[in-house]
Amino acid sequence: MVNLLLTNDDGIYARGLSVLREELSKDANCLIVAPETEQSAVGHAITISRPLMVRRAKKNGAFWGYAVSGTPADCVKIGVRELSEKPIDFVVSGVNLGANVGINVIYSGTVSAATEGAILGVPSMAISLDTHRDADFSFAARFARRMVKFMIEVNTLRNIPLNINIPAIPEKDIKGIAVVKQGRARLMENYEKRVDPRDNIYYWLAGETQLPEKEDLDSDACSLRKGMITITPIYYDLTRHDALPSLGECLKHLDLERLA
């Protein structure tokens, strides 16, 4: 059987992870290695300044998985390198509560876990549901199972991680699947200023993801809003390759002697 590593950024007892494991276990060996506590929006952070604590977590009296005192990227690293007794064939991160589209992908611990899998040479995907309340993860989990099988058996580009978003609408209303680029939608932040019982001021980040005025129609956020399942191939190379020639030409005229 296929050996899967399951993780997330919502925490080891998150309902999205539980539903995902239940579905994927039907035809795969599933090892959960997930954060001890919620790690949303930690991006691709890893733990280097303190020990990484790992405990065997139980659910209903039985072994559930490994709870890690770190980030989603930590979980994938230690899961693949240390905790799995067998080679991992595929990493699945999710099902996340809330979509990961546009610029928000940079902050996402869910997506970073899939990216880490690719860095380690393991085919990976992140899957998210476009809602923060009254979530029904059942269809997303079934779709994840279908995609794992596709990625392993059919897709010749299986070493490229995928970022998948599922619209939170009835299954019969989903319009189809769209392979799209990452757009420019982003969280429009605002901070709520509050005062604690000891008169100390603190701020709570809030806001909603919004599209820019001229967002491309073939972007992830636009397609998701149309009721499409969005699939975006992602990569950890942040280079603006189109800017390399012009920047190199400009820097030819930089006089290093004047910096001395």
N, C-alpha and C positions, 0 to 999 in steps of 0.2 A: 504493500500500500504506500501511497504518497505520504510523506512526512511534512506536516505544516507547522510553522511557528505563528501563533496568533498573538497580537499585541494591540494596544490602543493608546490613547492619551486621556481617556476618561476614567481610568482606574480599573483594577483587576476585577472588581465586582460590578462593573457597569453592565446594564441590561443589553446594550448593543453587542458587547463581546460574548455574553452568555448565549444570545440567540444565534450568533455567528458560529460559535463552537457546536451548538446543537445541530446545525445544518451541515457544517463541513465534516463533522464526525461520521456522517453516513457513509462516506467513501474515502476517508483519510484518517491518518493518525494525527491528532491535534495536540500540540504542546503550547500551553498558555504561559507566556512570560510578559508580564504587564506591570505598569507602575503601581506601587502600593497605594498612592493617592492620585487624584486628578492632576494631570500635567498639561492641560490645554494651553496652547499658544506658547509653548516653550521652544518651538522651532527645532533646530538640529543640535541643541545643547547636549553635551556629554559631561559626565561627572569625573573630575580629575583632582579636586582639592580635598576630598573626603572619601572614606571607604564606601563601597557600594554594597549595601546590605541586601541579602536575599533570604526570603523565608518561604517555606512550603505552605501555601495557602490551602485551606479546606473550604468546602461548600457542602452543606448537608452531611457533614461527617466524613466526606471522601476527599481525596486529593483533587484539587482544582487546577493548580498551576503554581508558578513561582511569582511571588510579589517582590518587586525590586524597588529599592529606595532611590530611584533615579528617573531618568527621562525615557521616552519611547526609544530614542536612539540607543541609550544604554541597554535597554531591554533586548533589542535586536542583537547588539554586539555580544552581550554575555550569553544570550540564548543560543546563538549560532556557535560561539566559540567554546562555551563551557557547560551549559545546562542540558543540551540535547544529547542523548546517548547515540542517536543516529544522525547522519547528515540531513540537513534541512533541504527539502526540495523547493519550498515556496514559503514566502512570508506574506501574511495577510494582516493589514492594520485596519481596525474598525470594529463594528460599524460605528462611525463617529456620529455624535449628536450635533447636527448642524453641518451645512455645506462647507466645503473647502474649495473656493473658487477665487480667481483673480489674484491680486496681490496678497490676499490673506493666506495663500498657499505657503508663502515664505514663513509665516508664523506658526503654521500647523505642526503640532507634534505627530498627528496621525500621518500626514504626508511624509514627514521626515523619517518616520520609522520605515516606510516603504523605500525611501531613498537610501537609507542605511543598508537595507537588504541588498540593493543593487550594488552599493559600494563593496559589499562583502562577496559579490558574485552570485547572489541568490535571487532568482526571479521574485518579484514583489508587486504588491498593489495595495493602495489605500482606498477604502470605500466609506462614503459618508452619506447621511440622510439629511435632506434639506428641511429640517425643522428642529426646534429646540423644546417642543412640548408635545405631549400626547403622541409620542413616537411609536409607530408600528414597524419594527425592524424585519418582519418576516420576509417580505419580498426582497429587501436588500440582501438578506442572508442567502436566499435562494439564488439571486443573481450572482452573488459572490462565488457560490459553489459552481455555477455554470462557467464563470470566467476563469476560475482556477483550472478547471478541466480543459478549457480552450487554450489557456496560456501554456499548459504543459504538453498537450497533445497536438495542437494545431499551429499556434502562432509561432512563426519563425523569428519574431522579434521578442521572444519571451524574456530576454535579458534587459529589456527596457521597462522600468517600472511604470505603472499606470496609476493615475489619479481618477477615481470614479466617483461620481455624484448621482444620487438617486432622488428624483422629485418626490416629495411627501404628498402624493395624491393616490387615489385608488389605482390598483394595477391596470384595470381596464381603460383608464384615462391616459396612461403613459403613451406618448406619441411614437416612441422608438428610441434608437440609439444614435448618438451623434459623436463622432470623433472630432474633437475641437481643440483649439489652442487655449492656453491660459490667457484670460483677459486682464483688464485693468480695474475691475471692481475692487473696492477696498472698504474697510471699516471706517466710517466717518465718526471719529472719536469725539466724545465729550466726557468731561469729568464732573462727577457729582461731589461737591464739597460737603463734608460732614464733620461732626464734632463728637468725640467719644465721651464717656462719662467723666473723664478726667480733664476735659477741655482741650484735648489734643486734636488738632485738625488733621484729617486724612481725606484722601480722594479715592473715589471708586470709578474705574474706567467703564464707560457705557458707550452705546452707539449701535448703528445698524450698517450692514453692508449695502453700499449703493453703487450703481453704475455711473461711470463718467458720462458727460454729455454726448460724447461721440464714441461710444463703445462699439466695437466691431460685432456684427450680427453672428459671426461664426465663433464667438468666444464662449467659454464655459458658462459664465453667468447668464448670458442671453439665452443660450440653448436650454439651460436648466429651467429658466422661467417659462419657456414655451412648453414644458412638460416632457422634455427629452432626458433620457439617461445620458450623461456626458462622460466621455472617456478621453483623458489627455495623457499622452506619453510625456514623461518628465525626465529631467536630467539634472545632475548636480554641478554641471559646468556653468558658471555665472558669467563667463566671458561674453562681451559684446563683440562678436567676431567681425561684424560689419564695420566696427570703428577702428579695428587694428591698423589698416593701411593709412588712414588719414591721421590718426594719432601718431603713428610712427613717423610720418612725413613731417608733422609739426615739430616733433621733438628733435629732429635733426638740427634745428636752429637753436636749440637750447645750449647756452654757453656755460659749461660746468665750472670754468675758471672764475666766473663772476660770483659763484656761490661760496668761494673760499673766503 
